[in-house]
Amino acid sequence: MKQLLIFALALLTASFTTDETQQATVKKVSGKYVFYYNEPVQPYETVFTFTTTYPALKKGHCYTIAGTADLLMRSAMTEAGAQAKQFDAIIITHGQRDLAVKFKTDTIINNLAVVEKTQSKSVFTFCEPVKQYDVVESIKVRRGDPITGECRQQHKIVEMTLKDAEKSAKKGKSYDAIIQSDNENHLSIKFK
């Protein structure tokens, strides 16, 4: 009961500090939370930063979002072992180095996040919106370029998904946000 009260209080606090359509719950990899292009609601401190070298894949094969999260978590765990440091989660950023963080409070709601907006639309990557929604449509965007075989950067996939969603919006299929899928079928959604 106490944990439920703490969760409700944190959700209420997050509601006052961010747009409700930007709130999400993140997933875990190897027992630790992964904030993929989103920010924890709970206060945290950076334990260390790390970078990852991506093993080469065959041409035309690209890392999925979950595959990238798994690879980055393994890198963080290797780095944590080398430095003998404990962490609760990783934050995958757009920068050169990602973050391993420790939450300042010990609650059950450490998975609550605020997602980024791109072109004024919330983008949910490796997380699920807190607010209920309806799916407007599924939008197929390949991770690999069909002509060159090169893998697209995640920000390019987001741009392409938003571009297709905007085309549909002009035809009457309005949407509030997109959810990046681990496969090639991303979703445009409308909040209830």
C-alpha positions in Angstrom: 0.0 0.0 0.0 2.8 2.4 0.9 4.6 1.7 -2.4 1.3 2.3 -4.3 1.0 5.7 -2.5 4.6 6.6 -3.4 3.9 5.7 -7.1 0.7 7.8 -7.2 2.5 10.7 -5.6 5.4 10.5 -8.1 3.0 10.2 -11.0 1.1 13.3 -9.7 4.3 15.2 -9.3 5.4 14.3 -12.8 2.0 15.4 -14.1 2.6 18.9 -12.8 6.1 19.2 -14.1 5.7 17.7 -17.6 3.1 17.4 -20.3 1.1 14.2 -19.5 1.7 13.1 -23.1 5.4 12.9 -22.5 5.3 10.4 -19.6 6.4 6.8 -20.1 7.5 3.7 -18.4 10.8 2.3 -19.5 11.9 -1.3 -20.0 14.6 -3.3 -18.3 17.6 -5.1 -19.7 19.6 -7.4 -17.5 17.6 -6.2 -14.5 18.4 -2.5 -15.0 16.3 0.3 -16.5 17.1 1.6 -19.9 16.2 5.2 -20.7 16.5 5.4 -24.5 16.4 9.0 -25.6 14.3 9.9 -22.5 15.0 11.2 -19.0 14.2 9.6 -15.6 11.6 11.5 -13.5 13.4 10.4 -10.3 16.5 12.4 -9.2 19.7 10.6 -10.1 23.4 11.0 -10.1 25.8 10.0 -12.9 28.0 7.2 -11.7 30.1 7.0 -14.9 29.9 7.6 -18.6 30.7 5.0 -21.2 30.8 4.5 -25.0 30.2 1.4 -27.0 31.9 0.0 -30.1 29.3 -1.7 -32.2 30.4 -5.1 -33.6 30.1 -5.1 -37.4 27.0 -6.8 -38.9 26.6 -8.1 -42.4 25.7 -5.4 -44.9 21.9 -4.9 -44.8 21.6 -6.1 -41.2 21.0 -3.4 -38.6 20.7 -3.4 -34.9 17.2 -3.2 -33.5 16.3 -0.9 -30.6 16.4 -3.8 -28.2 19.6 -5.1 -29.7 21.2 -1.7 -29.2 19.9 -1.5 -25.6 21.3 -4.9 -24.9 24.7 -4.1 -26.3 24.9 -0.8 -24.4 23.9 -2.5 -21.2 26.6 -5.1 -21.6 29.1 -2.2 -22.2 27.9 -0.5 -19.0 28.2 -3.6 -17.0 31.7 -4.3 -18.2 32.7 -0.7 -17.4 31.0 -1.0 -14.0 33.0 -4.1 -13.2 36.2 -2.5 -14.3 35.5 0.5 -12.0 33.8 -1.5 -9.2 30.8 0.8 -9.3 27.1 0.0 -8.9 24.4 1.6 -11.1 20.6 1.4 -11.4 20.0 2.4 -15.0 21.6 3.6 -18.2 20.6 6.7 -20.2 21.2 6.4 -23.9 21.8 9.9 -25.2 22.3 11.5 -28.6 25.9 12.4 -27.6 29.1 10.6 -27.7 28.9 9.0 -24.3 26.0 7.4 -22.5 25.4 7.5 -18.8 25.2 4.9 -16.0 23.2 6.4 -13.1 22.2 5.7 -9.6 18.8 6.9 -8.3 19.0 9.2 -5.2 15.9 7.6 -3.7 14.9 3.9 -3.5 11.3 3.6 -4.8 9.4 1.3 -7.0 8.8 3.9 -9.6 12.3 4.4 -11.0 11.0 3.3 -14.4 9.0 6.6 -14.9 10.4 8.8 -17.7 9.8 11.9 -19.7 10.3 11.4 -23.4 11.7 13.8 -25.9 9.6 15.7 -28.4 10.6 16.0 -32.1 8.7 18.4 -34.3 6.3 19.0 -31.3 5.4 15.3 -31.1 6.3 13.0 -28.3 8.6 10.1 -29.4 8.5 6.9 -27.4 11.6 4.7 -27.9 12.0 1.5 -25.9 9.2 2.6 -23.5 5.4 2.7 -23.2 3.2 5.8 -22.8 1.6 6.2 -19.3 -1.5 7.8 -20.8 -3.9 5.5 -22.7 -3.9 5.8 -26.4 -5.4 4.5 -29.6 -3.3 3.4 -32.6 -3.8 5.7 -35.6 -1.7 3.6 -38.0 1.3 1.5 -38.4 4.1 3.1 -40.4 6.8 1.0 -42.0 10.3 2.4 -42.0 13.2 0.2 -42.7 16.3 0.4 -40.5 18.5 -0.3 -43.5 18.5 1.8 -46.7 17.2 -0.6 -49.4 19.6 1.0 -52.0 22.9 1.3 -50.1 22.3 -1.3 -47.4 23.6 1.1 -44.8 21.9 1.2 -41.5 20.0 4.4 -40.7 20.7 6.3 -37.5 17.8 6.3 -35.0 17.1 10.0 -35.4 16.7 9.5 -39.2 14.1 6.7 -38.5 12.2 9.0 -36.2 12.3 11.8 -38.9 11.0 9.4 -41.6 8.3 8.0 -39.3 7.1 11.6 -38.5 7.2 12.5 -42.1 4.9 9.6 -43.0 2.6 10.3 -40.0 2.3 14.0 -41.2 1.3 12.8 -44.7 -1.5 10.7 -43.1 -2.5 13.6 -40.8 -3.1 15.8 -43.9 -5.5 13.1 -45.0 -7.4 13.3 -41.7 -5.5 10.8 -39.5 -4.4 13.2 -36.8 -1.9 11.9 -34.2 -0.3 13.0 -31.0 2.9 10.9 -30.8 4.8 8.0 -32.3 6.0 4.8 -30.7 9.3 3.5 -32.2 9.0 -0.3 -32.6 11.7 -2.9 -32.4 10.7 -4.0 -35.8 10.1 -1.8 -38.9 6.4 -1.1 -38.1 6.3 2.0 -35.9 3.0 3.5 -34.6 1.4 6.9 -34.8 -1.0 7.2 -31.8 -3.7 9.5 -30.5 -4.1 9.9 -26.7 -7.5 9.3 -25.1 
